[in-house]
Amino acid sequence: MAAAVSLGMTRFAYALLLPPMRDDLSWSYTLAGAMNTFNALGYLVGALITPWTLRRFGAVSVLIWGALAATLFMALTGFITDTSLLLLQRFLAGLASATVFVSGGLLAARLGEQLPSQSGLLLGIYYGGTGWGIVLSALVVPASLALAHAEALPHPWSWAWWSLAALCLMLSVMLAIIRKHLNRWMPELPSDPTRAEQNPAQAPASIKASNTWRQWSAGLLGYGLFGVGYIGYMTFVVALLREQGATSFEITFFYAMLGLAVVLSSRLWAGLLNHYRGGQALALLNALLSVATIIPAITSALPMMMLSGLLFGAVFLSIVASTTAMVKHNLPPTSWASGISAFTVVFAIGQIVGPTVVGWIADGPGGLQRGLFFSAAALLLGALIAWQQKPLREDRLLSAP
């Protein structure tokens, strides 16, 4: 539910609303991309402050209050037409979604610690929850737009944002209802870092953070390039489908299938996440995502576009899960929060670059197809770099095959 709120709807629903908002507000593709750039900038700030909020308030509280804040900022979108205020709204929504997504990932990692043989699957299930948010968006946004058009309401896209906010509120309330269960099954780890030194099994993983990030440079850069590449696709692929003449039903079907593929990806790549401790999983998934991204740039055939959406959905959130798995494989539990946040920071930096650059390219010759060439190239480069990432330590964690 948290992943559905933080990414599935707060961020990725924008792809469905970009075309009507661009038409209504006379945006260029560069400005349309800048909306997601500001969202990613807020995500970066959120990732930077999340370790402090986790220490101060605990993961469960951050999860719930962050989800409520993201809901509020999404609802505000429907009341705004001024460009500057919309940019600010996307920034605040990104900040809130980062706190939700990072804290949820940390809780999923802790649950995986209790069930080591299922840790990859559990991470995939959490991140795959984003897919349910995408599916809900694919169903709710077109219906809300159609109803608003039928009633000749001003700014029909506003009603879609309000509908999404209502769904997010429902999910946030449900998270609050199960709060006691979250606290019981996933208690907070002690904040004292010396606790790890008391456990000999964790001692080999007690690596200084500064050395860790230097040794993780290939993984971090590969993940940052993933952020550059994937967000261009998720921002503009629906606009490209619309340019190519796809019907409302075809766009809804495409986006819903992409979301379902995200959900199913939790089982598809669980073994891969458990097996590799270095950057191999990140590299392989980045390469597959590059293939999915290049398809719309070279063909407008609807079956190939559907294949692109299925492959993209089946891969992109598992890349996020792969970095959480890498953190778990290489750091003690007391360092998981800072490790996940570090990857989230480079992810956010990549997302800041991607949308505006792709939008700027799309405003020139070649349009959106040429912009997706750039995204695919970034993903492929990220795969090549991530492949160079080695595990930080040689001792193996106990896990079932």
N, C-alpha and C positions, 0 to 999 in steps of 0.2 A: 504493500500500500504506500509506503514511504517513497519507494522508487517511482511508482506511478505518479505521485504528486510532484516530486522534485524534478524529474526529467520528462517523464511520459507526457505530462500535460503542461507544466510550467514552462518548459523549454520547447518541446518538439511539436506541440499543437500550433506553434507559430507558423510552421511550414504550410499548414492548411489555411491559415488566416492571412498570410503574406499577400496572395493575389488580390483578395477583395480590399484589404487595407491599402495596398499600393494603388489600385484603381481609384478608390475613394479619396485618398489623400495626395494623389499625384506624386508618388515617390519614384525616384530612380532606383535601379537595382543596388547601387552603391549605398543609398540611404536605407533601403530594405535590409541589406546585409549588416549595416551599422547597428541596427536594432539588436541583432544577435551578438554583435561584437560587444555592445554595452552589457548585454546579458552575461557574456563570458567574463567581462571585466568584473562585474559584481560577483560572479562565481569565484574568480581569483581572490578577491577580498574576503569572501566567505571562507575559502579554503585556508587563508592565512590566519583568520581569527578562530577557526573551529577548534584547533588544539587547546587554546585558552578556554573556550566555552565548555569543552568536554571536561577539562580539569575542574572548572568552577561549578558546573551544573550537572555533569553526568550525561552519558550518551542518550539515555531514554528521554530526559527532559529536553535536551537539544533537539532530538528527533521530533517530538510532539510540537514544541513551540515553533520550531522552524517550519513545520508543515502548515501550521496555522498562519504564520507570517506570509508564506508563499501563496496561500489561498487569498489572503487580503490583498496582496499586490496584484494578483491576477484579476480580482474583481475590479480593482481601480482602473485597469486598462480600459474597461468599457465606458468610463466617464471622461476619457481624455482624447483629444484630437491634436493638441499642440505637439509638435515634433520634439521639442526639448523635454517636455514632461513625459512623453512616451519613452524617450531614451532613459530618463531617470527611473521610470517604472521598470523597464527591462533590467536595469542595473540592480535595483532593489530585489526584484524577483530572483535574479541570479545569485545574489548574496544569500538569500534565504534558502534557495534550493541546494546550495553547496553545504550548508550546515546539516540539512536533512540527509543528503546523499552520503556524506562522509561518516556521519554518526551511524547511519544504517549499515554502511559497509563494515564499520568497526564491530557492531553487534553481530552481524553475520559471521565475521571472522572469529569472534569469541565462541559462537555456537559451534563453528567448525572445529575449534580446539577441543570441544567435548566429544566430537565424533570425527576423529582424524580421517577415517576412510571415506567419509562423505563430505569432506570440507570443500572440495571443488564443486560438487553438486549444490551444496548449500549456498555458496557464493553465487553460482549461476542462477539459482532460484531468486535470490534477492535482486541481483541486477536485471534478471529477466522480468521482474515486476514492472520495469519501465515499459515493457511491451504491452502490458494491460492498459497502461495510461495512453499509449499510442492507439490501441484499439478503441478505447472509449472516446478519444479525440476524433478518430475517423468516423465514428458513428454520431457523435453529438454535434460536431461543428457543422457538417452539411445540413443536418436537420434544423439546427438553430438558424442558419443562414436562410434556408428555404422558407421557414416560418416568418422570419423578419421581412423577407422580400414579399411574401404573400400579403402581409399586413401593411406593406409600404412604410415600414418603420425607418427612421433615419439611422444612418450608420449601422447597417445590418450586422457587421462583424462584432459590434459591441455586445449583442445578445449572445453570440457564441462564447465570448469571454466570460460573461456572467454565468452561462450554463456550465462551463468548465469549472468556474470557481465554486459553484454549488456542489459539483461532484467532489472537488478537492476538500471542501468542508466536511462532507460526509465521511471521507476516508480519514481525515484528521481526527474527527470525533471518535471514529472506531479505534484509531491508535491510542487515543486517550483512555478509552474504555479498557483496553488490554494492557494498560500501563503496569499494573501489579504483576502480571504474568511475565512481562519483559524484564522487570527488575528481579523477579524470583529466579528465572532461568538464566539470565545473563547479568549477574551482579557486576558492579564496577570493580575494575582492578585497582589495587592500591597505587596511589600516585608516587610512592617512594621508589625511585629507580633502583635503590640498593636491594630491593626485594628480590630482584633477579639474581643477585650475587649469592643469595642464600640457597638457591636451587642449582646444584651442580649441572643438571641437564641443560640449563639455560646459559651457563657461563660462557661457552664458546661463542654464543651469539652476542655477547656484550661488546659490541664494536662502537667506537666513537662515531657520533653522527657525521662529523665532518669527513672522516675517512669513508664512511658508508656512501655518502652522496658522490664523492669522487669516483669510487669504485662502481657506482650505479650510473655513471654518466651516459653510457650507451642506452641503457633501458629508459632513462629519463628523456633523452633526446628522441628516441624512437617513439615514446608515448606522446611527447609534445607534437611530433609530426602527425601522429594519429589525430590529435586534436585539430590541427590545421586542416587535414584532409576530410575527415568524416563530416564536420559541421557544414562544409559547403554543400554536400549532398543533402543533408537533412534540412538545410535552410531553403534550398532552391529546387529540389526535385519535383515538388508538386507544381510549382510555377512552370517548370519545363513541361510537365505533362499537360498542363492547361494550354501552353503555347502550341503544343503538338496536336491539340484538338480533342483530348480525352474528355469523355463525358463526366458528369458529377458522380455517377455510379462507378465508373471505371476508376476514378481517383479515390473514392471511398474504399473500393475493393483493394486497390493497390496498397493504400496506407494501412488498412486493417490486416492484410496479409503480412506486411512488413512487421507490424506489431506482434502478430501471432508467432512469426519466426523468431522474434526476440525472446518470447516466452519459452519456446521449444529449445532454444539454444542452451538452456541450462543443463540439459542432459547431453546435448550433442558434444560439448567440449569439456565436460567435467573431467574425463580421464586425462586429457591434454594438460589441464591446469594442475592436476595432482602429480603428473609425471615430471614435468620440467621445473627446475628451480632457478634457471637463468632466464634469458630473454627469448628463448626459442618459441614459446607459445605466443608471445607478443609479436614476434616476427612473422610466424606463419599466418596468424589471423590478420595482421596488417596487409600481407600480400593478397589474401583472399578478398579483403575489403577493397583493395585497389582494383581488382578485377570487376567487382560489383559496381564500382564508381565509374569505370571507363565505359561500361555498356551504354548508358544513356548519351554519352558523348559521341558515339560512333553509329548509333542506330535509333530510330524513332518507332520501330516495330513494337506494337503493344505487348506481344508475348515476351520479347526480350526485356522490355521494361519491367514486366512482372517478375521475370527471372532475376533481374537486378535487385528488385525490392526484397525478394525472398532471401537471396544470398546476403544482401546487406544486413537485413534484420537478423539473420542467423549468426552473424559474426560480430557486429560492432559493439554490443554491450559485453560480450565475452572478452573483448580486449580490455575493458575496464576491470573485469573480474580477474584477468590474468595478472594485472599489476598488484591487486590485493593479495592474490596467491603468492606472488613473488615476495611481497613484504612478509607474509606469514612464514614462508620457507626460510627466510634469511635473517629475521630479527626476533628477539624475545617479545612476548606479549606486551610488556610494558612500553615497547617502542612502536607498537602497531599504529597507534593514532598518529604519531609524527610521520611515520613512513607512508601511510595512506595519504596524509595531507600533502606530503612532498610531491607525490605523483599527481595529486589533484591540482597542485599549483602549476606544474608544467603542462598539464592537460588544459587548464584554463588559459594559459598564455597562448597555446596553439589555437584555441577557439577564438581568442581575441583577434588573431591575424586572419584566420580563414574566411569568415563571412564577408568582411569588407573587401578583401582582395578578390574573392570570387565575384562579388557584386560589381566591382570596378571593371574586371575583365568582361563580365557579361554586358556591361553598358557599351562596350566597344565592338569591333567586328568579330563575328563568330558567336556572339551571344552566350547563353548559358552553357551550351555544349563546350565551348572553349574554357569556360570557368571550371567545368568538371574535369577537364584534362589536367588542370593545375592541381585539383584535389587528388586525383588518382596518382599523379607524380609524387606528391607529398607523402602519400600512404606507402608507395613502393619504396621511396627513400627511407622512410621510417622502418620498414621491414628489414632492409639491408643493414641499417645501423643496429637495430635491436638484436639481430642475430649474433652480434659481437659480444653481447652481454653475458658474462659468466656469473655463476653463483658466488655469493660472498663468503661462503664457508663450505667446507667439504663434508662435515658430519651430516648424516641424513636424518630427517625427521621420521618418526615412526608413522608409517602409513600403510594401509592395506593396498595390494596391487589392484 
